[in-house]
Amino acid sequence: MAKLNVEIIHPQNAEVNLILSQMERKYAHRKLTSETIDEMEREAARLIRRLITTKVTFVK
């Protein structure tokens, strides 16, 4: 029976730290309101999701 094998490759800590430091610089001049925090959380989640790699292979 054939099946698909899924491998999820997580990003390196250095890549995540780079994104977080870029965001800290981007939002450094803004006041820390609940709207700003929500925006930062959404952007961080979106950028980190883009770093996650999925590899799917067909196995006989």
N, CA, C and O of each residue as an XYZ file, in Angstrom:
240
protein
N       0.843     -1.182      0.000
C       0.000      0.000      0.000
C       0.892      1.251      0.000
O       1.850      1.332      0.769
N       0.584      2.197     -0.840
C       1.356      3.436     -0.939
C       0.835      4.453      0.073
O      -0.342      4.457      0.432
N       1.751      5.317      0.523
C       1.343      6.365      1.452
C       2.258      7.566      1.288
O       3.294      7.491      0.626
N       1.865      8.658      1.892
C       2.666      9.878      1.884
C       3.391      9.998      3.212
O       2.823      9.737      4.272
N       4.639     10.392      3.139
C       5.440     10.636      4.328
C       5.623     12.153      4.452
O       6.096     12.801      3.518
N       5.248     12.715      5.604
C       5.336     14.160      5.820
C       6.412     14.441      6.861
O       6.412     13.867      7.950
N       7.325     15.335      6.503
C       8.390     15.756      7.417
C       8.292     17.268      7.594
O       8.298     18.019      6.618
N       8.201     17.703      8.838
C       8.125     19.130      9.141
C       9.477     19.567      9.679
O       9.958     19.045     10.685
N      10.085     20.533      8.998
C      11.420     21.018      9.362
C      11.259     22.371     10.045
O      10.837     23.347      9.424
N      11.596     22.416     11.319
C      11.442     23.633     12.102
C      12.591     24.600     11.827
O      13.696     24.173     11.492
N      12.333     25.901     11.968
C      13.401     26.880     11.728
C      14.454     26.837     12.834
O      14.193     26.390     13.951
N      15.625     27.304     12.498
C      16.714     27.407     13.465
C      16.426     28.570     14.418
O      15.762     29.535     14.041
N      16.922     28.475     15.644
C      16.728     29.547     16.620
C      17.284     30.873     16.116
O      16.713     31.928     16.393
N      18.379     30.832     15.390
C      18.992     32.063     14.879
C      18.043     32.772     13.906
O      17.963     34.000     13.901
N      17.331     32.005     13.091
C      16.378     32.604     12.146
C      15.220     33.270     12.890
O      14.795     34.369     12.534
N      14.719     32.605     13.913
C      13.622     33.168     14.707
C      14.096     34.412     15.445
O      13.387     35.417     15.483
N      15.287     34.353     16.032
C      15.827     35.512     16.747
C      16.035     36.698     15.815
O      15.834     37.843     16.222
N      16.432     36.445     14.578
C      16.602     37.515     13.595
C      15.271     38.212     13.323
O      15.206     39.440     13.277
N      14.222     37.432     13.144
C      12.894     38.012     12.905
C      12.452     38.847     14.104
O      11.939     39.954     13.939
N      12.649     38.316     15.307
C      12.235     39.043     16.502
C      13.017     40.337     16.674
O      12.447     41.351     17.076
N      14.307     40.319     16.377
C      15.098     41.551     16.498
C      14.686     42.582     15.453
O      14.680     43.780     15.736
N      14.341     42.132     14.250
C      13.850     43.056     13.220
C      12.529     43.685     13.649
O      12.301     44.875     13.432
N      11.673     42.890     14.253
C      10.395     43.419     14.719
C      10.584     44.392     15.879
O       9.876     45.395     15.967
N      11.524     44.106     16.758
C      11.798     45.025     17.866
C      12.228     46.390     17.341
O      11.799     47.423     17.856
N      13.079     46.389     16.311
C      13.508     47.663     15.715
C      12.329     48.358     15.033
O      12.187     49.577     15.131
N      11.492     47.597     14.349
C      10.356     48.173     13.622
C       9.363     48.841     14.571
O       8.849     49.919     14.274
N       9.097     48.211     15.699
C       8.079     48.709     16.615
C       8.657     49.508     17.778
O       7.914     49.862     18.692
N       9.930     49.798     17.778
C      10.570     50.490     18.902
C      10.004     51.894     19.113
O       9.904     52.347     20.254
N       9.638     52.577     18.058
C       9.174     53.959     18.167
C       7.679     54.074     18.463
O       7.185     55.175     18.708
N       6.957     52.961     18.445
C       5.507     52.993     18.653
C       5.140     52.768     20.110
O       5.838     52.068     20.844
N       4.028     53.374     20.515
C       3.540     53.160     21.876
C       3.021     51.744     22.007
O       2.487     51.180     21.052
N       3.174     51.176     23.174
C       2.786     49.798     23.426
C       1.308     49.746     23.853
O       0.991     49.710     25.042
N       0.424     49.743     22.860
C      -1.010     49.646     23.111
C      -1.468     48.225     22.803
O      -0.709     47.434     22.244
N      -2.682     47.907     23.159
C      -3.196     46.565     22.884
C      -3.283     46.309     21.380
O      -3.087     45.179     20.932
N      -3.575     47.343     20.603
C      -3.622     47.192     19.143
C      -2.238     46.896     18.579
O      -2.089     46.056     17.692
N      -1.228     47.588     19.094
C       0.142     47.359     18.637
C       0.599     45.952     19.009
O       1.245     45.274     18.209
N       0.268     45.519     20.207
C       0.647     44.167     20.639
C      -0.017     43.124     19.753
O       0.632     42.163     19.338
N      -1.299     43.299     19.460
C      -2.005     42.364     18.573
C      -1.352     42.316     17.194
O      -1.172     41.241     16.622
N      -1.001     43.484     16.665
C      -0.356     43.551     15.353
C       1.003     42.849     15.368
O       1.345     42.127     14.432
N       1.771     43.065     16.433
C       3.082     42.423     16.550
C       2.947     40.907     16.638
O       3.718     40.178     16.015
N       1.978     40.433     17.404
C       1.770     38.991     17.540
C       1.387     38.358     16.207
O       1.905     37.300     15.849
N       0.481     39.001     15.474
C       0.068     38.473     14.167
C       1.238     38.451     13.189
O       1.439     37.472     12.470
N       2.008     39.537     13.169
C       3.141     39.605     12.243
C       4.208     38.573     12.593
O       4.759     37.929     11.700
N       4.503     38.408     13.875
C       5.505     37.416     14.294
C       5.048     36.012     13.915
O       5.838     35.221     13.401
N       3.790     35.700     14.164
C       3.272     34.371     13.818
C       3.352     34.132     12.314
O       3.734     33.047     11.875
N       2.996     35.138     11.528
C       3.037     35.009     10.063
C       4.463     34.790      9.569
O       4.710     33.916      8.739
N       5.393     35.579     10.079
C       6.784     35.468      9.623
C       7.422     34.149     10.049
O       8.184     33.553      9.288
N       7.120     33.698     11.242
C       7.700     32.439     11.712
C       7.085     31.261     10.981
O       7.783     30.291     10.686
N       5.783     31.322     10.680
C       5.157     30.259      9.875
C       5.825     30.127      8.514
O       5.937     29.022      7.982
N       6.268     31.237      7.952
C       6.932     31.196      6.644
C       8.276     30.479      6.702
O       8.766     30.003      5.678
N       8.879     30.396      7.893
C      10.173     29.727      8.048
C      10.039     28.201      8.134
O      11.002     27.473      7.890
N       8.844     27.726      8.482
C       8.632     26.294      8.656
C       8.525     25.643      7.283
O       7.747     26.083      6.437
N       9.314     24.589      7.068
C       9.350     23.891      5.788
C       8.681     22.521      5.952
O       8.916     21.813      6.931
N       7.850     22.168      4.980
C       7.193     20.867      4.987
C       7.685     20.089      3.764
O       7.651     20.586      2.638
N       8.137     18.874      4.009
C       8.621     18.008      2.936
C       7.712     16.782      2.874
O       7.595     16.040      3.849
N       7.076     16.577      1.736
C       6.180     15.447      1.542
C       6.760     14.535      0.473
O       7.090     14.984     -0.624
N       6.884     13.254      0.798
C       7.398     12.281     -0.157
C       6.426     11.107     -0.287
O       5.715     10.770      0.660
N       6.405     10.510     -1.435
C       5.544      9.369     -1.727
C       6.324      8.105     -1.438
O       7.431      7.927     -1.945
N       5.753      7.223     -0.625
C       6.412      5.985     -0.231
C       5.574      4.818     -0.730
O       4.372      4.752     -0.473
N       6.217      3.895     -1.447
C       5.490      2.708     -1.951
C       5.427      1.629     -0.903
O       4.858      0.565     -1.147
